[in-house]
Amino acid sequence: MDDIDRALVRNLQEDAGRSYAALGAAVGLSAGAAHERVRKLRERGVIRRTTVDVDPAAVGSGVLAYVMVDANAWMGDSAAAFAAIAEIQEAHVIAGSASVLVKVRTATTEQLQDVLRRLYAIDGVSGTQATVVLETFFERPVPL
């Protein structure tokens, strides 16, 4: 990736709906050249997908929690079990005091409690520690 590629990706992270003409103008390229560079960034896997940033509270998912999942077995092969719980936005196998870290969004704390119950149903899970977010100061895109 060169500086122009980085600038294109930064611009797309700010607003993925920008036209190729606007992207090109922002980095000193024609619309066609910007389109070609973005296509190549997709082919190389730098850009994995294009998405929309939705306000979770506006769509009824205002409760955010990070849950440390304890296990009595290796959890590296359990991705599908975690993915089957729709409220889990992210799941990471981690090193440290827990085995897996998950990011959960629900509408209510009662629904969060239900997610915790379903986590316990996953083979190998022996405990959870949930931290509920009270306020988010900011979330940053991947730095380039």
WOGIKA-V145394 format. One record per residue. N is the residue number from 1. PHI is phi in degrees with one decimal (999 if undefined). PSI is psi in degrees with one decimal (NA if undefined). Layout:
n:N phi:PHI psi:PSI
n:N phi:PHI psi:PSI
This chain:
n:1 phi:999 psi:132.2
n:2 phi:-101.8 psi:-176.0
n:3 phi:-62.9 psi:-34.5
n:4 phi:-67.8 psi:-42.8
n:5 phi:-59.3 psi:-44.8
n:6 phi:-60.7 psi:-43.1
n:7 phi:-64.4 psi:-40.0
n:8 phi:-60.9 psi:-47.1
n:9 phi:-64.6 psi:-42.5
n:10 phi:-58.4 psi:-44.5
n:11 phi:-62.6 psi:-40.9
n:12 phi:-68.2 psi:-33.4
n:13 phi:-65.9 psi:-33.1
n:14 phi:-73.5 psi:-39.6
n:15 phi:-157.7 psi:97.9
n:16 phi:-70.5 psi:-9.1
n:17 phi:-91.2 psi:3.8
n:18 phi:-63.0 psi:143.2
n:19 phi:-71.6 psi:159.8
n:20 phi:-64.7 psi:-30.4
n:21 phi:-64.3 psi:-44.7
n:22 phi:-67.8 psi:-40.0
n:23 phi:-61.5 psi:-47.9
n:24 phi:-59.5 psi:-44.4
n:25 phi:-62.3 psi:-36.3
n:26 phi:-68.1 psi:-26.2
n:27 phi:-117.8 psi:5.6
n:28 phi:82.1 psi:31.5
n:29 phi:-124.2 psi:163.9
n:30 phi:-74.1 psi:164.3
n:31 phi:-58.8 psi:-42.4
n:32 phi:-63.7 psi:-41.8
n:33 phi:-67.6 psi:-38.4
n:34 phi:-64.2 psi:-43.2
n:35 phi:-59.8 psi:-44.7
n:36 phi:-63.6 psi:-42.9
n:37 phi:-64.1 psi:-43.1
n:38 phi:-63.7 psi:-41.3
n:39 phi:-58.2 psi:-44.3
n:40 phi:-67.4 psi:-35.5
n:41 phi:-64.3 psi:-36.1
n:42 phi:-67.4 psi:-46.5
n:43 phi:-59.1 psi:-38.3
n:44 phi:-80.1 psi:-5.2
n:45 phi:83.7 psi:6.2
n:46 phi:-66.1 psi:-47.2
n:47 phi:-97.2 psi:111.3
n:48 phi:-84.2 psi:-35.2
n:49 phi:-164.9 psi:164.2
n:50 phi:-112.9 psi:134.0
n:51 phi:-142.1 psi:177.8
n:52 phi:-116.6 psi:137.8
n:53 phi:-88.5 psi:107.0
n:54 phi:-99.3 psi:139.1
n:55 phi:-74.4 psi:111.0
n:56 phi:-57.1 psi:-40.2
n:57 phi:-64.3 psi:-34.5
n:58 phi:-68.5 psi:-20.5
n:59 phi:-113.1 psi:19.1
n:60 phi:82.1 psi:26.1
n:61 phi:-128.8 psi:52.1
n:62 phi:-78.4 psi:-12.1
n:63 phi:-93.1 psi:119.7
n:64 phi:-115.0 psi:131.4
n:65 phi:-139.7 psi:146.8
n:66 phi:-107.4 psi:129.5
n:67 phi:-121.4 psi:122.6
n:68 phi:-86.3 psi:124.9
n:69 phi:-107.0 psi:119.9
n:70 phi:-88.4 psi:149.7
n:71 phi:-143.9 psi:155.0
n:72 phi:-107.8 psi:15.7
n:73 phi:-152.1 psi:164.2
n:74 phi:-64.9 psi:128.4
n:75 phi:-100.1 psi:2.0
n:76 phi:-60.7 psi:-18.9
n:77 phi:-103.3 psi:14.4
n:78 phi:-108.8 psi:19.8
n:79 phi:-55.3 psi:-42.4
n:80 phi:-63.8 psi:-36.4
n:81 phi:-65.8 psi:-39.7
n:82 phi:-70.8 psi:-41.0
n:83 phi:-63.7 psi:-25.0
n:84 phi:-70.7 psi:-14.4
n:85 phi:-94.3 psi:104.5
n:86 phi:-60.0 psi:-29.7
n:87 phi:-73.8 psi:-12.9
n:88 phi:-81.3 psi:118.6
n:89 phi:-88.0 psi:-33.5
n:90 phi:-142.8 psi:148.1
n:91 phi:-142.3 psi:131.2
n:92 phi:-133.3 psi:129.0
n:93 phi:-74.2 psi:130.2
n:94 phi:-129.1 psi:163.0
n:95 phi:-100.1 psi:148.1
n:96 phi:129.8 psi:-152.0
n:97 phi:-73.7 psi:-20.2
n:98 phi:-118.2 psi:172.1
n:99 phi:-100.4 psi:-34.1
n:100 phi:-138.1 psi:143.3
n:101 phi:-117.8 psi:127.1
n:102 phi:-122.7 psi:148.2
n:103 phi:-107.2 psi:123.2
n:104 phi:-121.9 psi:136.2
n:105 phi:-124.7 psi:130.2
n:106 phi:-138.9 psi:173.1
n:107 phi:-83.7 psi:-33.6
n:108 phi:-138.0 psi:164.5
n:109 phi:-70.1 psi:-25.4
n:110 phi:-65.6 psi:-40.1
n:111 phi:-68.0 psi:-35.1
n:112 phi:-61.5 psi:-42.8
n:113 phi:-60.1 psi:-39.2
n:114 phi:-63.8 psi:-39.6
n:115 phi:-62.0 psi:-42.4
n:116 phi:-60.6 psi:-40.4
n:117 phi:-60.5 psi:-43.0
n:118 phi:-69.1 psi:-31.5
n:119 phi:-61.9 psi:-41.6
n:120 phi:-62.7 psi:-21.5
n:121 phi:-78.7 psi:-11.1
n:122 phi:-76.1 psi:131.7
n:123 phi:-54.0 psi:129.5
n:124 phi:96.0 psi:-19.5
n:125 phi:-72.3 psi:127.6
n:126 phi:-118.3 psi:-6.9
n:127 phi:-179.3 psi:166.3
n:128 phi:-141.4 psi:154.0
n:129 phi:-135.3 psi:111.9
n:130 phi:-100.9 psi:138.7
n:131 phi:-120.2 psi:117.7
n:132 phi:-90.8 psi:131.7
n:133 phi:-81.8 psi:128.3
n:134 phi:-89.5 psi:-35.7
n:135 phi:-156.6 psi:141.2
n:136 phi:-106.4 psi:118.2
n:137 phi:-70.2 psi:-47.1
n:138 phi:-166.9 psi:162.8
n:139 phi:-134.0 psi:130.8
n:140 phi:-104.2 psi:149.2
n:141 phi:-75.2 psi:170.4
n:142 phi:-59.5 psi:127.3
n:143 phi:-71.5 psi:144.9
n:144 phi:-123.2 psi:NA
